Amino acid sequence: MDRVYEGKTKDVFKLENGNYLLKFKDDVTGENGVFDPGANTVGLSIEGIGKQNLKTSIMFFELLKTKGVKTHYVSANVEDATMEVLAAKPFGKGLEVICRSRAVGSFLRRYGAYIEEGAPLDYYVEMTLKDDDKGDPLITMEGLEALGIMSQKQFDETKALTRQITKIVADKIAEYGLELYDIKFEFGYNANEVILIDEIASGNMRVYKDGKVVDPMDLTAMLLK
């Protein structure tokens, strides 16, 4: 296999059939040896976390398949910590799409003068450019179009998909007595069709139980019981 990309938590290999293979690592983001899903650097390694993240992704990707939502997911091998995916081009150099149902995190830090912590949001969608050095800056639809990253049509499709997928994930999370406050996705396009790519792991979502945030490691354990 030809390794085409070495990431912080996953490596990407090209397969002979034209698809790609994601190899999940036990490295996680954080600082000073403390796990932080929002960090831009690898902070530590946790034995087995790669397979746990893969299992969580499989659960959600299979669920989305039953709902008719197209993603890059093809199949997975938990023992090898690998997932086969369709070839998909990212938007620009990578675009993160966040969907928020309550005001917490960076949203609250930016707009706290106008809204209270935990106030409901109606699946508010925002996009940030993947750029560690610049802190993943927010970008508007007009900015994406001006930079040639995404068209208005692709933006509308991505926004609609984001809300649809968030609702599906939120409903699944609710089965465990939990509430999804926000979640981060990545999208790309395959044959000019916008599809969900990357992973759907606990470290990409903020979940609360009884008004308190659930640690991503604890969330993974709950979901995989």
C-alpha positions, -999 to 999 in steps of 0.1 A, spaced: 0 0 0 11 35 -7 9 59 23 -4 92 10 -9 111 42 3 109 78 -21 125 102 -21 132 139 -45 103 147 -48 85 114 -27 75 84 -41 73 49 -31 46 23 -42 43 -13 -55 9 -23 -52 -9 -57 -90 -7 -62 -90 31 -61 -103 33 -26 -84 44 4 -75 29 38 -76 48 70 -53 34 97 -64 45 132 -36 53 157 -35 53 195 -22 88 194 -47 115 206 -47 153 206 -39 172 237 -13 192 256 12 183 283 1 147 284 -36 156 289 -62 145 263 -80 174 246 -101 166 215 -100 203 205 -62 205 205 -41 208 173 -12 187 185 -6 151 196 -5 151 233 -2 114 243 -10 79 233 -37 58 248 -35 21 242 -65 8 222 -81 42 216 -77 38 178 -98 7 178 -124 23 201 -127 53 178 -130 30 148 -158 10 165 -177 42 173 -173 54 137 -186 20 124 -216 23 146 -226 57 133 -216 51 96 -237 19 96 -266 38 112 -263 65 85 -264 38 58 -297 25 71 -310 61 68 -299 65 32 -272 90 40 -242 86 17 -207 87 33 -172 76 23 -175 44 45 -171 11 27 -160 -14 53 -138 -18 84 -114 -43 101 -114 -36 139 -85 -60 146 -63 -40 121 -78 -7 132 -85 1 96 -114 15 76 -118 13 38 -133 44 23 -142 58 -11 -119 83 -27 -131 118 -19 -116 152 -24 -117 176 6 -128 212 2 -97 234 -1 -71 221 23 -97 208 46 -129 223 60 -145 215 94 -182 218 97 -197 223 132 -234 219 141 -246 233 174 -278 226 193 -267 245 225 -244 275 232 -212 262 246 -175 262 238 -161 286 212 -196 297 202 -202 310 237 -168 326 239 -175 346 208 -211 355 214 -216 353 251 -227 389 253 -258 379 234 -267 345 247 -265 325 279 -245 293 283 -265 262 273 -292 282 255 -308 262 227 -296 267 191 -316 253 162 -289 232 146 -267 262 139 -240 254 113 -207 271 110 -175 263 90 -138 267 98 -107 263 77 -84 235 89 -53 255 97 -35 247 130 -12 277 128 -42 301 125 -64 284 150 -89 270 124 -105 304 115 -142 308 109 -153 314 73 -185 326 57 -203 312 26 -191 343 7 -155 337 18 -156 301 7 -169 311 -27 -145 340 -32 -115 316 -24 -128 290 -48 -132 264 -20 -169 257 -22 -198 268 -44 -232 280 -32 -247 247 -42 -221 227 -24 -225 249 7 -263 244 7 -259 206 3 -233 204 30 -254 225 54 -285 203 48 -265 171 52 -249 184 84 -283 191 100 -297 157 88 -267 137 102 -266 157 134 -303 148 141 -296 111 135 -265 112 158 -284 132 184 -313 107 184 -289 78 189 -271 96 217 -304 103 234 -310 65 236 -283 65 263 -299 93 283 -274 118 268 -278 151 250 -256 162 220 -246 198 223 -224 201 193 -205 179 168 -178 184 142 -178 168 108 -157 169 76 -171 166 41 -157 161 7 -169 153 -27 -170 120 -47 -180 122 -84 -192 158 -77 -215 145 -49 -210 159 -14 -204 131 12 -194 128 48 -158 118 53 -132 112 81 -147 97 113 -176 101 137 -158 96 171 -165 108 207 -137 133 204 -155 152 177 -187 158 197 -197 175 230 -222 155 249 -239 163 283 -256 142 309 -277 158 336 -262 192 327 -226 181 329 -202 174 300 -193 138 294 -156 131 290 -149 117 254 -133 85 269 -163 79 291 -187 86 262 -169 60 240 -173 34 268 -210 42 271 -216 40 234 -198 7 230 -214 -12 260 
